[in-house]
Structures are given as structure tokens and as C-alpha cells.
């Protein structure tokens, strides 16, 4: 029996050794030095990108220089802005950066920025200094210089290191350019929101105040409620928040708008609302729905003295589908095909649109903002015909990374 046990233990030991050898060999195959180097480079570049995607500033430069030093395998790295001012260096507060090296690095950065080329300076502080070379590469945006990357090394840089410095400089430039594009997009979004606010119909405001005034003596309680609705509507429309909000807030503001319009039209204006509860927290561009509803009232129903507006928000898989439909006068589809998406009224007999009927209320603005935020698959879809009413729809993803209210 003891002999069988010994054999069994020997077999188990052999199996353990075999498994260990296989695991070690497998690990060597999937984690070679080359693979580890690639993984390290990608991870380091990703960390640098997170800092630089906010633009080139003293703060972002301080966060980025340790990673840039690792990517270039340099002894020291410094970043300068387009005016030659030092933003950050690595290692900071180190004797390596003596007075001579600081001055030499600044001079080299100035030359690289002025000439817009890579500059190599050997023995920048003399032969007694441990620094054997400075390499400066300009950081260029689309049409202009945005800064300079300066690398210091204690050995003569070969073609490989010079090429690495150039590639890292191009990578930094691309991240800064992406940051500028993102900032430009944000500025455009803010400008478009301001344009929408400016396009909120003054005639609606005039009519709303007139309607409220008409109830002051006949129905003071109703007038008080309408004043509160009007105050909440204007407060929301001119708020100082971001470019996005949730669907529930947009619908709440539309309800205030329609309450004021129903007070004006009376029972002639009928509103139907069908909203799936699960889409109430979907993020949409700020003031994306109010222009559509205002168009339905002003262009669709005002001309015939009333009608029905149907607002629907449905859950369709990964998307929320929102439609605003009226049974008003409609419009000529050729106007849409011509690209005049805002021209929801035909010209008068004189060939001109009146200020009240032809005022633009932002359909193009909403269409552009939807496409900019979610892609070209998410623009407005308009279905209309003369005398057939108008149906305006939008498809919004229920979740999109980087977009939140």
C-alpha cells in the first residue's frame, strides 16, 4: 500500500512540474519584453493624453511631463508655451536643472519655436557638465505654434532617440489640437444656446403678457398662476447651466409654455402627451424641444385658430424617439429639400414673410446641435405637406459617453 502511495505522489509531483513549466512558457509567450515595452508605451501615452486633452497650461504640463520623460527615455524634460515661458519640467527642483541648463534650454526652445524645426545642441553647458545634449521640438497646432518640448540627456542621442522626441512632440501637438477642437465645440454649443434664447419669440412674450393682463380683473387667481408659469418658463430658458439637460426638465418647461398658450387659445388648443417613464432621465440638448413645440403652435395652428399638438417620447432599444406633431396647415416639402428648414411659412402675396409669421425659431439650430452631440444619424426628421400638418421627430441615444446634464 505504501508503494502505491509513493507512486501516486510521484505522479502528482510530475503533473505539478509539467503544469508549472507550461504556465511559465505560456507567460513568456504572451508577455515578451517587446510586448511589455509596447504595453508600457501605450499606457504612458494614455496617461499623458488625459492631461493634455485639457489644453496646454502650467497645470496640464506639470501632469504630463513625467509621462513625456518616460516616453522619450530622457534624463530631463521641459515644456514651454508659445511665448517661451517655462510651464513645467521634470524632474523639478533637482540640481540637474542648474542655472546654465535652464538658460540653455530656454534658448534652444526659442530657436526651435522661431524656426519651427527640431533643434539639437551638443554640450549645451560645456564639456564639464554631465548634460551631453539638448533636443527641442516645436509643438504646432493647425496653423500656429503652441509651445516647445525640450529634452535633456546625459549621452549623445542617436537617430532612435531623435526620432522618438519628434514623434512625442507630434503626439503632444495632436492632443493639444484635440483639446482646442473640444473647446471650440463647447464655445459653439454655448453660442447656439444663446442664439436660441435670442430667438424665443417676442410675440409669444407679448401675447403671454396680454393674456395674463386679461385675467387680472376677471380671474385674479388664474392670472397669478399664469404669472408664476411665465416666470418659471423664462427662468429656465435663460438659466446659466450647461448645454444639456434631462428630458423631464424639457417637458416641464414645455408644459409651462403650453399652459400660457392654452390660456390664450382656450379650448381650441388641445395637447396630447405620451411619454414612456423610462426615458424621462434621457439627456437631451438644452432647449431642444421648445422650438419644435413653438413652431407647431405658431406656424401650424395659429393660422387656423387652433388644433391638436401631440408630443410623444418612446423607448426604442438604445434610443429615445421624440416626436412633436400638429394637425395644422403644414408646409411645402420643397422648402425642406431646399435646405430652408426654418422657413415654415409660405411668403405672403408680396413675396415677404412678416416678422411674426416668418421669424426663425431655431429648427436648424436644434438639428445642428443634435448632429454635433450624437452624430449625423441623430438629426431632425420632418414629415409634412400643405394642409397635412407637420411631424418633427428626433432620435436621441439613451446614453452617450461624455454627455451628461
HELIX and SHEET records of a PDB file:
HELIX    1   1 UNK A    2  UNK A   30  1                                  29    
HELIX    2   2 UNK A   33  UNK A   52  1                                  20    
HELIX    3   3 UNK A   58  UNK A   72  1                                  15    
HELIX    4   4 UNK A   99  UNK A  115  1                                  17    
HELIX    5   5 UNK A  159  UNK A  199  1                                  41    
HELIX    6   6 UNK A  202  UNK A  218  1                                  17    
HELIX    7   7 UNK A  220  UNK A  237  1                                  18    
HELIX    8   8 UNK A  247  UNK A  265  1                                  19    
HELIX    9   9 UNK A  266  UNK A  268  5                                   3    
HELIX   10  10 UNK A  277  UNK A  279  5                                   3    
HELIX   11  11 UNK A  290  UNK A  295  1                                   6    
HELIX   12  12 UNK A  296  UNK A  301  3                                   6    
HELIX   13  13 UNK A  302  UNK A  304  5                                   3    
HELIX   14  14 UNK A  333  UNK A  337  1                                   5    
HELIX   15  15 UNK A  363  UNK A  374  1                                  12    
HELIX   16  16 UNK A  376  UNK A  378  5                                   3    
SHEET    1   A 5 UNK A  86  UNK A  90  0                                        
SHEET    2   A 5 UNK A  76  UNK A  81 -1                                        
SHEET    3   A 5 UNK A 145  UNK A 153 -1                                        
SHEET    4   A 5 UNK A 133  UNK A 140 -1                                        
SHEET    5   A 5 UNK A 119  UNK A 122 -1                                        
SHEET    1   B 2 UNK A 244  UNK A 246  0                                        
SHEET    2   B 2 UNK A 283  UNK A 285 -1                                        
SHEET    1   C 5 UNK A 269  UNK A 275  0                                        
SHEET    2   C 5 UNK A 307  UNK A 316  1                                        
SHEET    3   C 5 UNK A 319  UNK A 326 -1                                        
SHEET    4   C 5 UNK A 390  UNK A 397 -1                                        
SHEET    5   C 5 UNK A 381  UNK A 384 -1                                        
END                                                                             
